[in-house]
Amino acid sequence: MFIEAFDVEAAGHAVKGFVTIRDKQPRFIAPTEYVGILSSRPHSSTRIEIGQWVRCLAGKYRDDVGYVYETDISSQWNVLVVFVPRIPQSGGKRKRDGRPAPHVWTAAELIQQYGSGKVKVLGSNKFLFGGSTYEDGLVKEHIPLSYLRALEHSPQNITPFVQSNMIRSHSPFHLCLKHFAQDSTQVGDRILVVSGEHAGIIGRTESIQDHIADVVTESPEQHSGLIIRVTLRDLIPHFLPGDNVKDRWSDSFGMVTTVDHDGQKVAFLDREASAEVCLPLSSTFPDQFLDP
């Protein structure tokens, strides 16, 4: 329900006594924001679920992408979403709309900016500030479902979330990592088709458009050289011993030593640390700038 009023108190008065109103705590929405909410209605089949990427349409984090962490047990209309915080800082950069830029914060940084009285430290990487809970530099916010739209594809940058122990240990996030690896497939990558009518075929991507890849097959040999069309979500990266690879989330890089196709993991010899590193395929991508 949307009520146009001069202030929140007037909106609260308007719903007073209505037994069919479940949430009687009105939230202020600027006119420029509720237009976006009303004009971006989801499909009837669209649901906001734990482990999804969502875009926020209104409020402090409007237009930002967040990760759905859990449902709000106090209300069936809200969910708990994790965002990269937007907190003003002295001399900090602001976007053109006047908002502070997204930034991962530590408790020490906020104490330096705002004083110890504004920050309540709950643990080594967890604290309270401004009525919100922060963990690993990210902020958890209770967001109404009507403010959110689920994303069909992965965001371009999920590094702040991958670097969070809280998010990495969240089991639904593992599928997000796999989808990110699929969605970020590049032309020329060697891939394995893992689902659909072409499952089991190995090839290289020749072109990608609208999340559909034209793949030149390499294996099985009897189908070598054929071109098939596959959605990115039906494939995963495919590596062989001797390939040069890099960890998406760190500076680790080196040459593949072994590949566990069943476990979808790859081990490579880190050239800097001179040690073997084992990573899931979703965390690894080809490094074509390394000398063989």
FENBELWO-V683875 format. One line per field, one symbol per residue. psi: psi as a letter, one per 20 degrees, with the letter a starting at -180 (. if undefined). burial: b if it has 16 or more other ideal C-beta (glycine too) atoms within 10 Angstrom, else e. A space follows every 50 residues. Layout:
psi = ???
burial = ???
This chain:
psi = pppprhrhhhghhhipioiiohoknqpppqhighghghilprqhipqoqp jqpqppirahkpiqprpogrqoiipiiqqopprpqnpqqpjqqqrhjiqq qpppqrhhghhhgiqhiipopiahkprppkjqpqpkirqppopqhiiqpq phrqrhojghghiphgghiohihhhggghghghjpqpiqprppiraijpi ppaqphqpplkppppoqhpqhijpiqpqppqhijrqqpqqpiqprqphja jpqbppgqpnhgilqppqophgilqpppqqhijqqpojiqp.
burial = eeeeeeeeeebeeeeeeeeeeeeeebeebeeebbeebeeeeeeeeeebee ebbbbbbbbebbebbbbbbeeeeeeeebbbbbbbbbbebeeeeeeeeeee ebbbbebeebbebbeeeebeeeeebebebeeebbbbbbbbbebbbbbbbe eeebbeebebbbebebbeebeebeebbbbbbbbbbeeebbbbbbeeebee bbbbbeebeeeebbbebbeeeeeeeeebebebbbbbbbbeeebbbbbbee ebbbbbeebeeeebbbbbebeeeeeebebbbbbbbbeeeeee
